[in-house]
Amino acid sequence: MKPLVSRTAGALKGEARVPGDKSISHRALMTGALAIGESRIEGLLEGDDVLRTAAALRALGARVERRAPGTWSVAGLGVGGLGEPDQVLDMGNSGTGARLLMGLVATHDFTAHFTGDASLVKRPMARVTTPLERMGANFLTRSGGRLPLAVVGTGEPVPISYRLPVPSAQVKSAILYAALNTPGETTVIEPEPTRDHTELMLRHFGAEVRVETQRDGARAITLVGQPELNARDLRVPADISSAAFPLVAALLTPGSEVTLPEVGINPLRAGLVETLREMGADLRLANERNIAGERVADLVVRGSTLNGIEVPARRAPSMIDEYPILAVAASCARGATRLRGLAELRVKESDRLSSIARGLAACGVKVAVEGDDLAIEGTGAPPKGGARVESELDHRIAMSFLVLGMVSKEPVSVDDGEPIETSFPVFVSLMNRLGARIEAA
Ligand code: S3P
């Protein structure tokens, strides 16, 4: 346990590059491991989640090496070239690592065992095992389809067409990674669009991925199986889900001006930008450009007065990881905010609907969970604070409440800052460099 406390801060100033995108970092390593030749990845997130994926890929036979801070090389084995691991793959806290790798190994003719930390072993895995079983893999899971589990991969996979029952990029990606070593065409149909980093990454490495919009508006994503993937160099954009913390902190502290360079603004990920602007945020995107098929920009943000809003359910997939910090912003805004359609938050690193509500209530905010919605009553002034919030093995809960402590009247502490290592290991030093006062409690 690593308790942290955050005290009222003044205006935030400066420029800070937040670490590489977690979703893209996992995919860069995994795709590199299936390509022929050596790929060089710059700006890789060196958080625990991604390090677990690197270790798992090594156990599956790929050569994954750190060359310099953030610069890694992956010597791939070619599609279908992974080998049986001789140890259990411990994915730590990482749902993305676990689910995508389960897809990757499902169409290899060997058995692999997966486990994770106390948070990950509670999370639902049937959402990936169900489609992967239809492709021919078998699973031996704990009750409720949870980890620890064994994937009995198939040497004779069959392509499927699968309609996602939940809007989940992890499920889509697990199927696409399984489809790489499957003959024929595999199609994933998503009624609601989810982040398309896997599609962009696979194309970058040479796979054929087609996207068609169906009559009902659903997207059909088709991968042509058994492509030859070739090594590529790439640079990982800064993570918008990490940028969200200094971004909201700067919005909430009057007189702030902060620049966050090279942040990924993929339209299927950047719902937070639109939402904060609707709330009245002074938030500018500068130097828009593309790197390795991903859109990036420098985010320039100034202290702003925010107003409460209603966020529609259909926007949730494009900002699913940003609700904890958005809820903090809403608690300082003027008027009511309603965040709709958040059922998926119940199965994240913690049950985020309840961890957000409990933490905000402890800090003196009027908040309610109504069905799958979160209702927050802002007064236009920062809440009282003064609480010790449990982070529940959830990095984003820990970071969100430390940001709240920067503006609340009394300090806010979290019982354990350790989970922050999973996605944003330099969070405390980066925030303090901009003007925060976060330290060991
Ligand atoms: C991710 C997808 C999202 C997100 C997670 C990363 C990904 O999960 O919450 O942090 O990299 O594909 P779901 O697919 O469960 O929505």
Residues whose N, C-alpha, C, O or C-beta is under 5 A from the ligand:
A	BS01	S3P	S23 T96 P167 S168 A169 Q170 V171 I320 D321
